[in-house]
Amino acid sequence: MRTALFGLLLVLSVPALAQIYKYTDDKGNTVYTNQPPDGVAVDTVDLPPANTVNIRTPEPPPPLASDQEDQRQQPYRSLSLGGIPDEEALRANNGTFVVTAQLDPMLQRGHRIRFLLDGIPQAAPGTATALQLNNVDRGTHVLSVEVLADNDQVIQRAEQQFTVQRVHTSSPGRP
């Protein structure tokens, strides 16, 4: 066991003991080698220790705690509904109209939008920020838009109440 350990130490120390020799050959060229030739006068070359640099990649600074909380609570500065009049009735004789979700900033990767009319989803969650609603009955309704994460957790929600006015042109009371 001791001889094996001594042999291993001897083998590992050989590169550290390597020497560089310098001589001039018969054509006048300067030659550097680690094995001196026989019958030629050689000079030993003393080399300075090799430069080594320990490269360590710095770690990025941790995000600020307040930024992380804000990002988890409100990833969007604003979320609102468009395509619905604020205070007047929406005139849609066939009950068909387009609503939009307005986000600032844009919809982030991994998030989806879901529109709900009176609490009922109108389409599967997706990345489209506009939706056409068809055959909406006359009267007052509540339209909601939700931004969902991958696990269908609601991140942000906006809702707006509106009234649909549908006028029949074939009404007997019309002239």
C-alpha positions in Angstrom: 0.0 0.0 0.0 2.8 2.4 0.9 4.7 1.6 -2.3 1.6 2.3 -4.4 1.1 5.6 -2.7 4.7 6.6 -3.1 4.6 5.6 -6.8 1.4 7.7 -7.3 3.1 10.7 -5.7 6.2 10.2 -7.9 4.1 10.1 -11.1 2.1 13.2 -10.1 5.2 15.2 -9.3 7.0 14.5 -12.6 5.3 17.3 -14.5 6.3 19.7 -11.8 9.9 18.6 -12.1 9.9 18.9 -15.9 12.7 21.1 -17.2 13.1 23.0 -20.5 16.5 23.0 -22.3 17.8 25.3 -25.0 20.6 24.7 -27.5 21.7 25.7 -31.0 21.6 23.0 -33.7 24.2 22.6 -36.5 22.2 24.9 -38.8 22.3 27.8 -36.2 18.6 27.4 -35.2 17.7 27.8 -31.5 15.8 24.8 -30.3 13.8 24.4 -27.1 13.1 20.9 -25.8 12.2 18.9 -22.6 14.8 16.2 -23.5 18.4 17.3 -24.0 20.2 15.7 -26.9 23.3 13.6 -26.4 26.7 15.3 -27.1 25.3 18.9 -27.4 25.9 21.6 -24.9 22.5 22.7 -23.5 21.4 25.6 -21.3 18.5 25.2 -18.8 15.7 27.6 -19.1 14.3 28.9 -15.9 10.6 29.6 -16.4 8.6 31.8 -14.1 5.6 30.1 -12.4 2.6 29.8 -14.7 -0.1 32.4 -14.4 -3.4 31.1 -13.2 -6.6 32.9 -13.0 -9.5 31.6 -11.0 -12.5 32.6 -13.0 -15.6 32.8 -10.9 -18.9 34.0 -12.5 -20.6 36.4 -10.1 -24.1 35.6 -9.0 -26.8 37.9 -10.2 -28.2 40.2 -7.5 -31.4 38.9 -5.9 -34.5 40.7 -7.0 -35.9 43.3 -4.6 -38.5 41.9 -2.3 -41.0 44.7 -3.2 -40.6 43.9 -6.9 -41.4 40.2 -6.4 -44.5 41.0 -4.3 -45.8 43.5 -6.9 -45.1 41.0 -9.7 -47.0 38.3 -7.9 -49.9 40.5 -6.9 -50.4 42.7 -10.0 -48.3 41.7 -13.0 -50.3 44.2 -15.1 -50.5 47.9 -14.5 -54.0 48.0 -16.0 -56.7 45.6 -17.1 -59.9 46.9 -18.6 -62.7 46.0 -21.0 -63.3 47.7 -24.3 -66.1 47.7 -26.8 -68.8 48.4 -24.2 -70.3 51.9 -23.8 -69.8 53.3 -20.3 -73.2 54.9 -19.4 -75.5 54.4 -22.4 -77.1 51.2 -23.6 -75.3 49.0 -26.2 -77.4 48.9 -29.3 -77.1 45.5 -30.9 -80.3 44.4 -32.7 -79.1 40.8 -33.1 -77.2 40.7 -29.8 -73.8 40.3 -31.5 -70.9 42.5 -30.6 -67.1 42.3 -30.0 -65.5 43.0 -26.6 -61.8 43.4 -25.9 -59.4 43.1 -23.0 -57.0 45.9 -22.8 -53.8 45.0 -20.9 -50.7 47.1 -20.0 -48.2 45.6 -20.5 -49.0 43.0 -23.1 -50.2 39.5 -22.1 -47.2 37.7 -20.6 -46.0 34.2 -21.6 -47.9 31.5 -19.7 -50.9 33.7 -19.0 -54.3 33.3 -20.7 -57.5 35.4 -20.9 -61.0 34.2 -20.1 -64.2 36.3 -20.8 -67.2 35.7 -18.6 -70.7 37.0 -19.3 -72.9 37.0 -16.1 -70.3 34.6 -14.5 -70.4 32.1 -17.4 -67.2 31.5 -19.4 -67.9 32.4 -23.1 -64.9 30.6 -24.5 -61.9 28.5 -23.4 -59.1 30.6 -21.9 -56.7 31.7 -24.6 -54.3 34.4 -25.7 -56.8 36.3 -27.8 -57.6 39.7 -26.4 -60.9 40.0 -28.3 -64.1 38.0 -28.3 -67.3 38.1 -30.3 -70.4 37.6 -28.2 -73.4 36.3 -30.0 -77.2 36.5 -29.3 -76.8 38.3 -26.0 -80.3 38.9 -24.5 -81.5 42.4 -24.0 -81.2 43.7 -20.4 -78.4 44.4 -17.9 -75.4 42.1 -17.9 -72.0 41.9 -16.2 -69.0 41.2 -18.4 -65.7 40.1 -16.7 -62.3 39.4 -18.0 -59.7 37.3 -16.1 -56.0 36.8 -16.6 -55.1 33.2 -15.6 -51.8 31.6 -14.9 -50.8 28.2 -16.1 -52.6 26.5 -13.2 -55.8 28.5 -13.9 -55.3 30.7 -10.9 -56.8 34.1 -11.4 -54.1 36.7 -11.4 -56.2 39.8 -12.2 -59.8 40.5 -12.9 -61.8 43.4 -14.3 -65.6 43.6 -14.7 -68.1 46.1 -16.2 -71.8 46.3 -16.1 -73.7 47.2 -19.3 -77.1 47.1 -20.8 -78.0 45.6 -24.2 -80.8 47.3 -26.2 -82.3 45.1 -28.9 -85.0 46.8 -31.1 -87.2 44.7 -33.4 -87.8 46.4 -36.7 -90.8 44.3 -37.4 -92.6 45.5 -34.3 -96.3 46.1 -34.9 -96.1 49.5 -33.1 -93.6 50.9 -35.6 -95.1 52.8 -38.5 
